[in-house]
Amino acid sequence: MGLRYKKPLPIERLKEAGYTSYKLKQMGNPISMGAMTRLRHGEGISWKTLETICTLCNCQPGDLIEYVPEEEGE
């Protein structure tokens, strides 16, 4: 399995912190719309995007992602 997002998902954490797509757009798109789409679909994002989310939400990367080891045979 590898890395996966923890609950609440990063996109939900942004919303809880008051960052909607509209507000992010007004801020000059610190997180690209493509990255927002990848977050909504549970896909991978860049380290820079992860860093930006951590800055906006005042959290650590470990609050957003976790490592889940693969089971034998996967």
N, C-alpha and C positions, 0 to 999 in steps of 0.2 A: 504494500500500500504506500509506504513512504510518508511524505508530509501531507497534512490535511488541515483545513481550517477548523478551529474550535468554535463552539457555540457560545455566545452569539457570533454569527459570522461577521467578518470585518465590515461589510456593507451595513449591517445592522448597528454595529458600534458607531460608525460614522453618523448614522441617522440619530442615534441616542445622544451623540455629542452636538447635534444641531446642524450637521453638514449634509444638506440635500444636494442633488445634482445642480439645482439652480444656484445655491449659495457657492458651491465649488466653481461654477462657471463665472460668477461675479468676482471671485478671488483670482481669476486668471488661470483656472484649470490646474491647480497643483496636482491633481490626479486626472489623467486623461480619461476621456469618455470610453476609450477602448479598454482601459484598465478597469473602469467601473463595470463594463459589460462582462469582462472576465471574472470579476468578483461575484457578480450576480449569478454566474454559471458555475461557480466553484472552481474555476481554472486558475492556473498559476499567474503570479504577478512578479514584477521586477523587484529587486532589493530596494531601489529608489522609491517605488510606490509603497512598499512595506514600511520604509522609513518615514515617508510622509504621513501615512495612516497613524503610525505610532506617535508622531509629533502632534497631529491634530487631536488624537484621542487621549494623549498623555498616558501611553501604555508601552509595554515591552513587546518585542516580537513573539515571545513565548506566551503572551496573552492571546495571540491571534492564531498561531499555528502550533501543531504538535507533530511529533514523529510517531508513526505507528509501524512497528516492524512487520515485515511480510511473513506470512506463515509458510511453512514448507509446502511445496507443491504449487504455490501461486505463481 
